[in-house]
């Protein structure tokens, strides 16, 4: 199964890592969990609201009006490219077509704080490894990996970092004592995905099948209900123990990673980013159905011609350039935020980060807003 053939990332680890790092900037901002910015960067902060590279006064005024912001204080500016990924923001330059990371920041209480970049190196079974990294809460950003460590998973299990090795296995590294353990030994393990609380790690066996590794029991079991060719954008974690994906009939299903039992929802829910939502369009309204929870939310706008994206199986963002409107729906809280930009020629896009911040841009100016501080209907 491959619902999105243009997003084919299942390859050898080195190739997969290269694809994952180089492809996201080619996709619409709506569908990214990583955002790349080029040009002059200026970060401005106002409590839970942050502006990145504020330049266009019309767009700035629109932001103030939509989110009722009154004042702004500049923090710093720097002429480099930058990328958002989870809680991290890093600046880089390019050398020989490779990213060279210069500075790394993390988002803390609505402000980006620069972090110290650390270095680690060691030897495992006569094989050297080294990497640079920044650790923040339960996340880690590694780069400049060399030797046995090829790429890391972003979420930490205490002091344990999980990584893909040069011999194509899932391994772990204790960041305190540098103890390395090889968790798979088949030299056939790629494309890892870790659950929110790091209990489970999905492993693809180079397109043959998927397995799930339990980090507490250290058992690996075949995941028969996840199609072998399922790509990373064809499944998402509903919580730490449940996975949303599509079966071989393209119907959405929920896999319980504890029991490996699958619940078929018997419908194809909306995507990209696997979800449990369906949409019904009436003349002047849209009904959002959560098939799994058997809940509904009605919005008095027909979104049939709108683009949409789902984030964390909670937020749905509808967008229409023709209607000059963006609508953010918090399904869990039954809240709606409408953003109108009639009378402008701006093309406004947005996406939601893992830690519940909205990044909104006109492709030149980038604003970061805490979703907890937005005034919804």
C-alpha positions as CSV (number, residue, x, y, z in Angstrom):
1,X,0.0,0.0,0.0
2,X,1.2,3.5,-0.8
3,X,-1.4,6.3,-0.6
4,X,1.2,9.0,-1.4
5,X,3.7,7.6,-4.0
6,X,5.5,11.0,-4.1
7,X,6.6,10.5,-0.5
8,X,8.6,7.3,-0.8
9,X,11.1,7.3,2.1
10,X,11.7,3.6,2.7
11,X,15.2,3.1,1.6
12,X,18.5,2.3,3.2
13,X,19.2,4.4,6.4
14,X,21.7,6.7,4.7
15,X,19.5,7.4,1.8
16,X,16.4,7.6,4.0
17,X,18.1,10.2,6.2
18,X,19.1,12.2,3.2
19,X,15.6,12.1,1.8
20,X,14.0,13.1,5.1
21,X,16.3,16.0,5.5
22,X,16.1,17.3,1.9
23,X,12.5,16.7,1.0
24,X,10.3,18.6,3.5
25,X,11.0,22.1,2.1
26,X,9.5,21.0,-1.2
27,X,6.1,20.2,0.4
28,X,3.4,22.7,1.3
29,X,3.8,24.3,4.6
30,X,0.5,22.8,5.7
31,X,2.0,19.3,5.6
32,X,5.3,19.8,7.3
33,X,6.4,19.2,10.8
34,X,9.6,20.9,9.9
35,X,9.9,24.4,8.5
36,X,12.8,26.0,6.6
37,X,13.3,29.7,6.4
38,X,15.8,31.6,4.4
39,X,17.0,35.2,4.4
40,X,17.4,37.8,7.2
41,X,16.0,36.5,10.5
42,X,14.6,38.7,13.3
43,X,13.0,37.2,16.4
44,X,10.6,39.3,18.3
45,X,8.8,38.2,21.5
46,X,5.7,39.2,23.3
47,X,4.8,36.8,26.1
48,X,3.4,33.7,24.4
49,X,3.6,35.3,20.9
50,X,6.8,35.3,18.8
51,X,7.6,36.8,15.4
52,X,10.3,35.5,13.2
53,X,11.7,37.8,10.5
54,X,9.1,40.6,10.8
55,X,9.3,42.7,7.7
56,X,6.0,43.3,5.9
57,X,4.1,46.0,7.8
58,X,0.8,45.0,6.2
59,X,1.1,41.4,7.3
60,X,2.3,42.5,10.8
61,X,-0.8,44.7,11.2
62,X,-3.0,41.9,10.1
63,X,-1.4,39.6,12.7
64,X,-2.0,42.3,15.4
65,X,-5.6,42.6,14.3
66,X,-6.4,38.9,14.1
67,X,-4.6,38.0,17.4
68,X,-5.1,41.3,19.3
69,X,-1.4,41.9,19.8
70,X,-0.4,45.5,20.7
71,X,3.4,45.7,21.1
72,X,6.6,43.9,20.1
73,X,10.1,44.0,21.3
74,X,13.1,42.9,19.1
75,X,15.4,40.3,20.5
76,X,18.1,39.7,17.9
77,X,18.7,39.4,14.2
78,X,21.0,37.2,12.1
79,X,21.6,36.7,8.4
80,X,21.3,32.9,8.2
81,X,18.9,30.2,7.1
82,X,17.0,28.4,9.8
83,X,14.8,25.3,10.3
84,X,12.1,24.5,12.8
85,X,11.8,20.9,14.0
86,X,9.8,19.9,17.1
87,X,10.9,22.3,19.9
88,X,14.1,23.1,18.1
89,X,15.1,26.0,15.9
90,X,18.5,25.8,14.3
91,X,20.5,28.2,12.1
92,X,22.8,26.8,9.4
93,X,24.8,27.6,6.3
94,X,25.4,25.3,3.3
95,X,28.8,23.9,2.3
96,X,29.2,21.5,-0.6
97,X,25.4,21.0,-0.7
98,X,25.4,20.0,3.0
99,X,23.8,21.8,6.0
100,X,26.3,23.0,8.5
101,X,24.5,23.8,11.8
102,X,25.8,27.0,13.5
103,X,23.3,27.7,16.4
104,X,20.5,25.8,18.0
105,X,17.6,27.3,20.1
106,X,14.7,25.7,21.9
107,X,11.2,27.1,22.5
108,X,10.7,27.9,26.2
109,X,7.6,29.8,27.4
110,X,7.1,31.4,24.0
111,X,10.7,32.5,23.5
112,X,13.6,30.8,21.7
113,X,16.6,30.3,24.0
114,X,20.0,29.5,22.5
115,X,21.5,26.2,23.7
116,X,25.0,24.9,24.2
117,X,26.0,22.4,21.5
118,X,27.6,19.4,23.0
119,X,29.8,16.7,21.5
120,X,30.1,13.0,22.2
121,X,32.4,10.3,20.8
122,X,33.2,6.8,21.7
123,X,33.9,3.3,20.4
124,X,31.5,0.3,20.1
125,X,32.9,-3.1,19.1
126,X,36.0,-1.5,17.6
127,X,33.8,1.0,15.6
128,X,34.2,4.7,16.3
129,X,31.2,7.0,16.6
130,X,30.7,10.7,17.2
131,X,28.0,13.3,17.0
132,X,27.1,16.8,18.1
133,X,23.8,17.3,19.9
134,X,21.5,19.5,22.0
135,X,19.3,17.9,24.6
136,X,16.0,19.5,25.8
137,X,13.6,17.8,28.1
138,X,12.7,14.5,26.4
139,X,14.0,15.5,23.0
140,X,17.4,15.4,21.4
141,X,18.7,16.9,18.1
142,X,21.8,15.3,16.8
143,X,23.9,16.2,13.8
144,X,27.4,15.7,12.3
145,X,27.0,12.0,13.0
146,X,30.0,9.9,12.0
147,X,30.9,6.2,12.2
148,X,28.5,3.7,13.8
149,X,25.8,6.2,14.7
150,X,24.0,7.2,11.5
151,X,20.9,9.0,12.7
152,X,18.9,9.3,16.0
153,X,15.3,9.3,17.0
154,X,14.2,12.6,18.4
155,X,12.6,11.4,21.7
156,X,14.6,10.3,24.7
157,X,13.7,7.5,27.1
158,X,15.2,9.0,30.2
159,X,18.9,9.1,29.4
160,X,18.5,6.6,26.5
161,X,18.9,7.8,22.9
162,X,17.8,5.4,20.2
163,X,19.6,5.5,16.8
164,X,20.0,3.8,13.5
165,X,23.4,2.2,13.1
166,X,25.8,1.8,10.1
167,X,25.0,-1.9,10.0
168,X,21.3,-1.2,9.7
169,X,20.1,-2.0,13.2
170,X,18.1,-0.3,15.9
171,X,20.5,0.6,18.8
172,X,20.4,2.5,22.1
173,X,23.0,4.8,23.7
174,X,23.0,5.8,27.4
175,X,24.0,9.5,27.3
176,X,25.5,9.3,30.8
177,X,27.7,6.3,30.7
178,X,27.8,5.8,26.9
179,X,26.7,2.2,27.1
180,X,25.7,1.1,23.6
181,X,23.2,-1.8,23.1
182,X,22.2,-3.4,19.8
183,X,18.5,-3.9,20.0
184,X,18.0,-5.7,16.7
185,X,20.6,-7.9,15.1
186,X,19.2,-8.7,11.7
187,X,21.0,-5.9,9.8
188,X,17.6,-5.2,8.2
189,X,16.0,-2.5,10.4
190,X,15.2,1.0,9.1
191,X,12.6,3.8,9.2
192,X,12.0,3.9,12.9
193,X,9.1,5.7,14.5
194,X,8.8,6.2,18.3
195,X,5.6,6.6,20.3
196,X,5.0,9.8,22.3
197,X,6.1,8.3,25.7
198,X,8.8,6.1,24.0
199,X,7.2,2.8,25.0
200,X,7.1,1.5,21.4
201,X,9.4,1.8,18.3
202,X,8.1,0.9,14.9
203,X,10.7,-0.8,12.7
204,X,10.5,-1.4,8.9
205,X,12.3,-4.5,7.6
206,X,13.3,-2.9,4.3
207,X,9.8,-3.2,2.8
208,X,9.2,-6.8,3.8
209,X,7.2,-6.1,6.9
210,X,6.9,-4.0,10.1
211,X,7.7,-4.9,13.7
212,X,7.1,-3.1,17.0
213,X,9.8,-3.0,19.7
214,X,8.7,-2.6,23.3
215,X,11.4,-0.5,25.1
216,X,10.2,-1.8,28.5
217,X,10.1,-5.6,27.8
218,X,12.7,-5.5,25.0
219,X,10.5,-7.7,22.9
220,X,10.1,-7.2,19.1
221,X,6.9,-8.5,17.5
222,X,5.7,-8.6,13.9
223,X,3.1,-5.9,13.2
224,X,1.0,-7.8,10.6
225,X,-1.8,-5.2,10.3
226,X,0.6,-2.4,9.2
227,X,1.2,-2.9,5.5
228,X,4.9,-3.5,4.6
229,X,5.0,-0.6,2.2
230,X,3.3,1.9,4.6
231,X,5.3,5.1,4.7
232,X,5.9,7.4,7.6
233,X,3.0,9.8,6.5
234,X,0.6,6.8,6.4
235,X,0.5,6.3,10.1
236,X,0.5,8.4,13.3
237,X,0.3,7.7,17.0
238,X,-3.1,8.3,18.5
239,X,-1.4,8.0,21.9
240,X,1.5,6.0,23.3
241,X,-0.2,2.7,22.8
242,X,-2.4,3.1,19.7
243,X,-1.5,3.6,16.1
244,X,-3.7,5.1,13.4
245,X,-3.1,3.8,9.9
246,X,-4.7,2.3,6.7
247,X,-5.3,-1.3,6.0
248,X,-4.8,-3.0,2.7
249,X,-8.4,-1.9,1.7
250,X,-7.4,1.8,2.3
251,X,-9.8,1.9,5.3
252,X,-8.6,3.6,8.5
253,X,-7.8,1.3,11.4
254,X,-6.5,1.6,15.0
255,X,-3.8,-0.9,16.0
256,X,-3.3,-1.5,19.8
257,X,0.4,-1.9,20.1
258,X,0.0,-3.7,23.4
259,X,-2.2,-6.5,22.1
260,X,-1.5,-6.1,18.4
261,X,-5.3,-6.2,17.8
262,X,-6.7,-4.0,15.0
263,X,-10.0,-2.0,15.1
264,X,-11.3,-1.3,11.6
265,X,-13.2,2.0,11.4
266,X,-14.6,0.9,8.0
267,X,-14.1,4.3,6.4
268,X,-11.2,6.1,4.8
269,X,-10.6,9.1,7.2
270,X,-9.0,12.3,6.0
271,X,-5.3,12.6,5.4
272,X,-2.4,13.6,5.0
273,X,-1.4,12.6,8.5
274,X,-3.5,9.5,9.4
275,X,-6.5,10.6,11.5
276,X,-9.8,9.4,12.8
277,X,-11.8,12.2,11.2
278,X,-14.2,12.3,8.3
279,X,-15.9,15.4,6.8
280,X,-19.5,16.0,5.7
281,X,-20.3,19.1,3.6
282,X,-23.7,20.7,3.7
283,X,-24.8,23.9,1.9
284,X,-23.6,26.2,4.6
285,X,-21.8,24.0,7.1
286,X,-19.2,21.3,7.6
287,X,-19.6,18.4,10.0
288,X,-16.4,16.9,11.5
289,X,-16.9,13.3,12.6
290,X,-14.4,11.5,14.9
291,X,-15.3,8.0,14.0
292,X,-13.2,6.5,16.8
293,X,-14.7,8.6,19.6
294,X,-18.1,8.8,18.0
295,X,-18.1,12.6,18.4
296,X,-19.2,15.4,16.0
297,X,-18.5,19.1,15.6
298,X,-20.4,21.4,13.3
299,X,-19.0,24.6,11.8
300,X,-21.1,27.1,9.9
301,X,-18.7,27.2,6.9
302,X,-18.7,24.8,3.9
303,X,-15.1,23.7,3.6
304,X,-15.5,21.5,0.5
305,X,-13.2,23.7,-1.6
306,X,-10.7,24.3,1.1
307,X,-7.3,22.6,1.7
308,X,-7.0,21.0,5.0
309,X,-4.5,19.2,7.3
310,X,-4.7,17.3,10.5
311,X,-2.2,17.7,13.4
312,X,-1.9,15.3,16.3
313,X,-5.4,14.0,15.6
314,X,-6.7,17.1,17.4
315,X,-6.3,20.2,15.3
316,X,-7.6,20.6,11.8
317,X,-6.5,23.6,9.7
318,X,-8.7,24.6,6.7
319,X,-7.3,27.1,4.2
320,X,-8.6,28.7,1.1
321,X,-6.6,31.3,-0.9
322,X,-9.7,32.0,-3.1
323,X,-11.8,32.8,0.0
324,X,-8.8,34.4,1.8
325,X,-9.6,32.5,5.0
326,X,-7.9,30.1,7.4
327,X,-9.9,28.3,10.0
328,X,-8.2,26.5,12.9
329,X,-10.3,23.9,14.7
330,X,-9.4,22.5,18.1
331,X,-11.6,19.4,18.0
332,X,-10.8,18.3,21.6
333,X,-12.0,21.6,23.0
334,X,-14.7,22.2,20.4
335,X,-13.2,25.6,19.5
336,X,-12.8,27.4,16.2
337,X,-10.5,30.3,15.2
338,X,-11.2,32.1,11.9
339,X,-8.6,34.2,10.2
340,X,-9.7,36.4,7.3
341,X,-7.3,38.2,5.0
342,X,-9.7,39.7,2.4
343,X,-8.4,42.8,0.6
344,X,-4.8,41.5,0.5
345,X,-2.8,39.6,-2.1
346,X,-0.9,37.7,0.6
347,X,-0.8,33.9,0.4
348,X,-0.9,32.8,4.0
349,X,0.0,29.4,5.2
350,X,0.4,27.8,8.6
351,X,1.1,24.6,10.5
352,X,1.1,23.4,14.1
353,X,4.2,22.2,15.9
354,X,4.4,19.2,18.2
355,X,4.3,21.4,21.3
356,X,1.1,23.2,20.3
357,X,2.4,26.4,18.7
358,X,1.0,27.8,15.5
359,X,3.5,28.9,12.8
360,X,1.9,31.3,10.3
361,X,3.6,32.8,7.3
362,X,3.2,34.8,4.2
363,X,6.4,33.1,2.9
364,X,8.5,36.0,4.0
365,X,7.4,36.8,7.6
366,X,7.0,34.0,10.2
367,X,5.0,34.3,13.4
368,X,4.8,31.7,16.2
369,X,1.7,31.8,18.4
370,X,0.8,29.7,21.4
371,X,-2.4,27.8,20.6
372,X,-3.2,28.0,24.3
373,X,-3.4,31.8,24.1
374,X,-5.6,32.1,21.0
375,X,-9.0,33.6,21.5
376,X,-11.3,31.0,20.0
377,X,-15.0,31.2,19.4
